[in-house]
Amino acid sequence: MPVVRSSEGTTHEIHGTRFVSYASPRTGGEELCAWRGEIPAGTKAPAHTVSREEIFHLLTGELLITLDGRTERVTAGDTVIINAGAVFAVENPADRTATSWVTTSVGLTAELADGTRITPPWAN
């Protein structure tokens, strides 16, 4: 039984956000991966198109989530379902770090507006 202890998460940073990966092929996941996101105050991540469905659950704080051009304020306890092919952006206008839990299928990629494709190591 694969058990990943909280101290064993693998940390990655991109666009001012910290991703701590717990479930992935590297830790025994075959189909799903999951990570905690730490989004600092003032962060405005670039919009990107996701290749796979993501389930984004906000654990603490509040964020502005833009999904396919529509912006919603989400607060702790809210869940956003991001379908494959959606354009997704996150902004933290608050004065404290927000934390999220994200689950998706292995193989997720993200494409920025300029065509740059990112293969996040925490999702593969």
C-alpha angles and dihedrals in degrees: 000000000000111000118180111200118218089247091056098063115125113234125217129172128206133157091001094304127111118220119195110195120208107158120043139115087280090062099039103278114139104180108007137049130190137188144172116242122208110199112188123218111277095022117144109182118201119258113260138177114237122217096207137036114272129196108210116192119184111221100179138005129010133280142185107237119193115198119179091339097312117111123207131178108232125191136195110303096027121121126207121201110210112193123212110274094026122133107235133187134173130205128179107203092168128098096245139055117272122210128209140182116220129190125186140146122279113269100045115162130182127210121205122216091260091058096257109147118212123199102196111218090214090062100045 
